Each structure stands twice: as structure tokens, then as C-alpha cells.
């Protein structure tokens, strides 16, 4: 099944991509998607340790399964403001 991955911030700058599609097996979790992303872009192995997983615009756990045509993103920590 295909899963669309949107990349923001450091993920986008380190991978050189803003959006991509990954082919994932049925039953894959967001942790599996992050592993597939790191396999494609080894510089992104840090993603599961500091990012929050998002599926279809909702924060979820790393063990949440993905389904065909889901939109996935991994939100890195941000800071700012006064």
C-alpha cells in the first residue's frame, strides 16, 4: 500500500524532499514508516527519537497502524516566541 509522507523543517532540509510516497506492507505502523524513511534517507535515523508522529492531521502513537492513502508526517521539536 502507498502512504504519503510530508516532511517539515529539518526533515525536509536533510532529505531534500517536502513530500514523498512510500510503499508499505499491510499492517505497517508509523514506526515502520519512520524506519522506511530512514532506510531511504539514512540521515533521518533520529526521527523516532525526537519527533511526534501524525496520521491524517492527528497526533498518534508510534504503534498506530497506517492504511492505504494515509497522509503521514513526523513533527520535529520547534521553539520560538518570546
C-alpha positions in Angstrom: 0.0 0.0 0.0 1.1 3.5 -0.6 1.5 6.1 2.2 2.1 9.8 1.5 4.8 11.4 3.8 5.0 15.1 4.3 8.4 16.4 5.5 8.8 19.6 7.5 11.7 21.6 8.9 14.9 19.6 9.5 13.4 16.5 7.9 12.8 18.4 4.6 16.1 20.1 4.6 18.1 17.0 5.4 16.3 14.8 2.9 15.9 17.4 0.1 12.2 16.5 -0.2 8.9 18.0 1.0 6.7 15.1 0.1 7.1 11.5 -1.0 5.3 8.3 -1.3 6.4 5.1 0.4 5.3 1.6 -0.4 4.5 -0.1 3.0 3.2 -3.6 3.8 -0.3 -4.1 5.1 -0.2 -3.8 8.9 2.7 -1.3 9.0 2.9 1.2 11.8 4.1 4.7 12.0 7.4 3.3 13.5 7.7 1.2 10.3 7.1 4.2 8.1 9.9 6.1 10.0 12.2 3.1 9.5 11.4 3.0 5.8 12.1 6.8 5.6 15.5 6.3 7.4 16.3 3.5 5.0 15.8 5.8 2.1 17.5 8.8 3.8 20.0 7.4 6.4 20.5 10.9 7.8 16.9 10.7 9.2 17.6 7.9 11.7 16.9 10.4 14.5 13.2 10.8 13.6 11.7 8.3 16.1 13.7 9.5 19.0 12.6 13.1 18.9 9.6 13.6 16.5 5.9 13.2 17.1 4.1 11.0 14.6 1.0 12.4 12.8 -1.5 10.4 10.7 -4.2 12.3 8.7 -3.6 15.5 10.6 -3.9 14.0 14.1 -1.1 13.2 16.6 -1.0 9.5 17.3 1.3 6.9 18.9 4.3 5.2 17.1 2.4 1.9 17.2 -0.6 3.3 15.2 -1.1 1.3 12.0 -1.2 3.1 8.7 -3.7 2.3 5.9 -3.6 2.9 2.2 -3.6 6.6 1.2 -2.9 7.9 4.7 -1.0 11.2 5.0 1.8 10.8 7.5 4.2 13.4 8.9 6.7 13.5 11.7 6.8 16.8 13.6 10.2 17.8 14.9 10.6 19.8 18.0 10.3 23.6 17.5 11.0 26.6 19.5 10.4 30.3 19.3 8.3 33.1 20.6 9.0 35.4 23.4 
